[in-house]
Amino acid sequence: MSQGDPADGAPSARPVARPWKGLDTSQMPVFIGYDQVERMIAALLETAASWQPDEVVGIARGGLVPAAMAAGMLALPLSFVGHDPATGAVTWIGPPASGRRILLVDDCCSSGITLHRTRTALCDDGRDCLTLVVVHDPDTVRHLPDLSYPMRALFRLPWERGEATPTGRAAKASGSRGEPGAEAPFVGLGLDETLLAKLATGLDRHAAGDGLPRVPPKRAVLISGLAAAERTRIAASLAATPYRSLPLECRPEPIGGDKHSVARFKAETATRWGCTHFIECDAEQAIEISGHAPHLIVTWWPAESGRGWTVGAAAQRDDAAVVPAAAT
């Protein structure tokens, strides 16, 4: 946890010009879920409470959830501000905060510029500010928050999933917000013999998309556990379906065809593409994909029922690999 002196403002680290780590999609991010965010904030609030803030202000959009959590735990009023990265302007969303001692909350800091500009604007308006951020990247941050956890690994928060999509990464790389839909869901669809068999029946019905998992036509990728040598057969099976124009990733030959290897391949490939969601027909693989890549929203879609079930999982420790300590 970093701590600055709220009376003097947050300390500044030496600026580091580095690209956002999320542009490298070969990395599997550390996913920080809602429950973990809440626990991390709760641990920081003991120090924040001793400063005796009289209101919590969240920076939209990322600070909305953490600020609401902090305000709830402290039983304080809650207000929100917006920051325009193009102009640096800071504006209130709704009525301005009435408090003078402000706990300013955001979700994360890469450079810290948003937090710094917002804090400066509030202080210039006659308010005192203590800044709280869930996590910051010590390799790139220029303005350290008063209260935060450092994390050098690539991290991802639930409301940040869209930043990793192809259009979301492009917007990040350009330094712009991009189009409003730039961070819209991007879906990976697991394509194996089960789904191919369903496609082979009722092609007239499937041509309209009936009875199939629905995916956004320009924001999806097919990820198959079938070997690359099967690509021609797969393409022929897809020709009369809504999936025919989607990009197709097949399992490279060096990767085994067993379910465990295929599930890991699908999780890693979906992460590389920047998927936010994944749809899988095989229940065991759906569970494993969710465990390998908890940043994905995974749906098990049994072909026989045509109804999806959102799943979540965490892998158990391999007890066979655990060596008990010697008795003394």
Secondary structure, DSSP 8 states (H G I E B T S, - for coil): -B--BTTTB--B--------GGG-TTS--EE--HHHHHHHHHHHHHHHHHT--SEEEEEETTTHHHHHHHHHHHT--EEEEEE-TTT--EEEESS----SEEEEEEEEESS-HHHHHHHHHHHHTT-EEEEEEEEE-TTT-SB--SEEEE--S-EE-GGGGGGGSHHHHHHHHHTS---TTTTS--EEEEE-HHHHHHHTS-HHHHHTTTTS----TTSEEEEEEEEGGGHHHHHHHHTTSTTTTS-EEEE-TTS--SHHHHHHHHHHHHHHHT-SEEEES-HHHHHHHHHH-TTSEEEE--TTTT--EEE-------GGG-------
